[in-house]
Amino acid sequence: MSTDDATLADRLRGKFLVFDGPDGAGKTTQGEILLGLLQSANLDVVTCRDPGGTEIGDRIRAVLLDFDLSTMDAACEALLFMASRAQLVKEVVRPAIDSGKTVLCDRFVTSTCAYQGAAGFDPQRVIELARFAIGECWPDVTLIFDVDPAKGFERIGRHAHHAGKHRKRASGQSTLFEDAGPDAMEARSIDYHRRVRKIFLDVHQYYPTPVITVDGSGDRKAVHQRVTKELLRVLG
């Protein structure tokens, strides 16, 4: 383990870290790399995903991701996302932090800002709902991994003209509000995903806690080095 990695592991002790970004940006890979680093430094690490991560949350996730939501009331859908997060925070995140463990979460409120914001809903309204759902339990740092949507599709074996097909399964987010005016599923083109990317790049302007954008291009080692550099800067 390098000196920087050892220093980073020490600074992440007891922290709540989120990995987020557009499809194919590499968040899951980098989360696994950091998990291995922290475990090798003998940190007690808890991992989770959003939506889901608890028995109740996984049931909510199944409703959100596996069924036709065209008849679901907009408020009902919004509250399901936030209900899953509320349970995740109460059952997993808060107890882990209170006991000094490090929490690594795959997606969180930033995903809803981006995916529903790209469908036309004000991302800052999502923040307001999240304040009720999770209280003061916001991530210490959110890492947004950034790649051009076309490159992201290439990484996960999708084609630009198929972007949006099965979007609910692929992104972990479905349409948050019907009044956001979402396009038909088949029309979720690469332009939609470019809007998602733009919101991810802008979310730091109004998010309550630090958001770091990391260039997701290049090999895993190069991206990990960027992650280490940025985290040391923010947590220094």
C-alpha positions in Angstrom: 0.0 0.0 0.0 1.4 3.4 -1.0 1.8 6.2 1.5 -1.1 8.1 -0.1 -3.4 5.1 0.1 -2.5 4.6 3.8 -3.2 8.3 4.5 -6.5 8.1 2.6 -7.6 5.0 4.5 -6.9 6.8 7.8 -8.9 9.9 6.7 -11.9 7.8 5.6 -12.3 6.1 9.0 -15.9 6.7 10.1 -16.8 8.6 7.0 -19.9 8.2 4.7 -18.8 8.1 1.0 -21.1 7.9 -2.0 -20.1 6.7 -5.5 -22.3 8.1 -8.3 -22.4 9.1 -11.9 -23.8 8.3 -15.4 -24.2 4.7 -16.6 -20.8 3.2 -17.5 -18.7 5.9 -15.7 -16.9 3.3 -13.5 -18.4 4.1 -10.1 -18.9 0.4 -9.2 -15.3 -0.5 -10.2 -13.8 2.3 -8.2 -16.0 1.5 -5.2 -14.6 -2.1 -5.2 -11.1 -0.8 -5.5 -11.5 1.6 -2.5 -13.3 -1.1 -0.5 -10.3 -3.5 -1.0 -7.9 -0.7 0.0 -9.8 0.1 3.2 -10.2 -3.5 4.2 -6.4 -4.1 3.7 -5.9 -1.2 6.1 -8.1 -3.1 8.6 -11.0 -0.6 8.5 -14.4 -1.8 9.3 -16.4 -1.0 6.2 -20.1 -1.2 5.5 -21.3 -1.2 1.8 -24.9 -0.5 0.6 -26.9 0.5 -2.4 -29.6 3.0 -3.1 -32.5 2.3 -3.6 -32.5 -0.8 -1.4 -29.9 -2.0 1.1 -32.4 -3.2 3.7 -35.2 -5.8 3.7 -37.8 -3.0 3.5 -35.7 -1.0 1.0 -35.3 -4.0 -1.3 -39.0 -4.5 -1.4 -39.4 -0.8 -2.3 -36.7 -1.2 -4.9 -38.5 -4.1 -6.5 -41.6 -1.9 -6.8 -39.6 0.9 -8.3 -37.5 -1.1 -10.8 -39.5 -4.1 -11.7 -43.1 -2.9 -12.5 -44.9 -0.6 -14.8 -45.2 2.7 -12.9 -47.4 4.4 -15.5 -50.4 4.4 -13.2 -48.5 5.3 -10.0 -49.3 8.7 -8.5 -46.3 11.0 -8.7 -46.2 11.7 -5.0 -46.4 8.0 -4.2 -43.3 7.3 -6.4 -41.3 10.1 -5.0 -42.0 9.0 -1.4 -41.1 5.4 -2.2 -37.6 6.5 -3.2 -37.2 8.6 -0.1 -38.8 6.0 2.1 -36.1 3.5 0.9 -33.4 6.1 1.8 -35.0 6.8 5.1 -34.9 3.1 6.0 -31.3 2.8 4.7 -30.1 5.7 6.8 -31.9 4.5 10.0 -31.0 0.8 9.7 -27.6 0.8 8.0 -25.8 4.2 7.5 -26.4 6.0 10.8 -25.7 2.9 13.1 -22.5 2.3 11.1 -21.3 5.8 11.4 -22.2 6.0 15.1 -20.0 2.9 15.7 -17.0 4.4 13.8 -17.4 2.3 10.7 -16.8 3.6 7.1 -19.8 3.5 4.8 -19.5 3.2 1.0 -22.8 3.6 -0.8 -23.6 2.9 -4.5 -25.7 5.9 -5.6 -27.7 8.2 -3.4 -29.6 11.5 -3.6 -27.4 12.8 -6.4 -28.7 10.1 -8.8 -32.3 11.3 -8.3 -31.2 14.9 -8.9 -29.6 13.9 -12.2 -32.0 11.3 -13.6 -35.2 13.1 -12.7 -33.7 16.5 -13.3 -32.9 15.3 -16.9 -36.6 14.5 -17.2 -37.5 18.1 -16.4 -38.0 18.1 -12.6 -36.1 20.7 -10.5 -33.2 18.9 -8.8 -33.3 21.3 -5.9 -36.8 20.1 -5.0 -35.3 16.6 -4.7 -32.9 18.0 -2.1 -35.9 19.3 -0.2 -37.5 15.9 -0.1 -34.3 14.3 0.9 -33.9 16.6 3.9 -37.1 15.1 5.3 -36.1 11.5 4.5 -32.5 11.4 5.7 -32.4 14.4 8.1 -28.7 15.4 8.7 -27.2 12.1 7.5 -25.7 13.4 4.3 -22.5 11.9 2.8 -19.2 13.4 3.9 -18.2 13.2 0.3 -19.9 12.2 -3.0 -17.7 11.1 -5.9 -19.2 11.7 -9.3 -17.5 9.7 -12.0 -17.7 11.4 -15.3 -17.5 10.1 -18.9 -19.1 11.0 -22.1 -22.4 9.1 -22.5 -21.3 7.5 -25.7 -18.2 6.1 -24.0 -20.3 4.9 -21.0 -22.6 3.1 -23.3 -19.6 1.4 -25.0 -18.3 0.2 -21.7 -21.6 -1.5 -20.8 -22.4 -2.8 -24.2 -25.3 -0.5 -25.1 -25.8 1.6 -28.2 -26.8 5.3 -28.3 -30.0 4.7 -30.2 -31.0 2.2 -27.5 -30.3 4.6 -24.6 -33.2 4.6 -22.2 -34.4 1.1 -23.0 -34.9 -0.6 -19.7 -33.6 2.6 -18.1 -35.1 1.8 -14.7 -33.1 -1.4 -14.4 -29.9 0.1 -15.8 -29.7 3.3 -13.8 -31.3 2.4 -10.6 -33.7 5.3 -11.0 -37.2 5.6 -12.5 -39.2 8.7 -13.2 -39.7 10.5 -9.9 -42.6 12.8 -10.8 -45.1 12.5 -13.6 -45.3 16.3 -13.9 -41.6 16.3 -14.8 -42.7 15.5 -18.4 -40.6 12.5 -19.1 -40.1 11.3 -22.7 -41.4 8.0 -23.8 -39.0 5.2 -22.8 -38.1 4.6 -26.4 -37.2 8.2 -26.8 -34.7 8.4 -24.0 -31.9 9.1 -26.5 -28.3 9.9 -25.9 -29.5 13.5 -25.5 -31.3 12.6 -22.3 -28.2 11.0 -20.9 -26.2 14.1 -21.8 -28.7 16.1 -19.7 -28.1 13.6 -16.9 -24.4 14.1 -17.2 -24.7 17.9 -17.1 -26.7 17.8 -13.9 -24.2 15.5 -12.3 -21.5 18.0 -13.2 -23.6 20.9 -11.8 -25.0 19.3 -8.6 -22.1 20.5 -6.5 -23.5 24.0 -6.8 -26.5 23.2 -4.5 -25.7 19.9 -2.8 -25.5 20.2 1.0 -22.1 18.4 1.3 -19.0 18.2 -0.8 -19.2 16.7 -4.3 -16.1 15.8 -6.3 -16.1 15.2 -10.0 -13.6 12.6 -11.1 -12.6 12.0 -14.7 -13.6 8.4 -15.3 -11.7 8.0 -18.5 -8.5 5.8 -18.7 -7.6 2.6 -16.9 -8.7 1.7 -13.4 -5.4 2.6 -11.8 -5.3 6.1 -13.3 -8.9 6.7 -12.2 -8.1 5.4 -8.7 -5.1 7.8 -8.5 -7.5 10.7 -9.3 -9.9 9.5 -6.6 -7.1 9.4 -4.1 -5.8 12.9 -5.0 -9.2 14.5 -4.8 -10.2 12.8 -1.6 -7.0 13.7 0.1 -7.6 17.3 -1.0 -11.1 17.5 0.4 -10.5 15.5 3.6 -7.1 17.1 4.3 
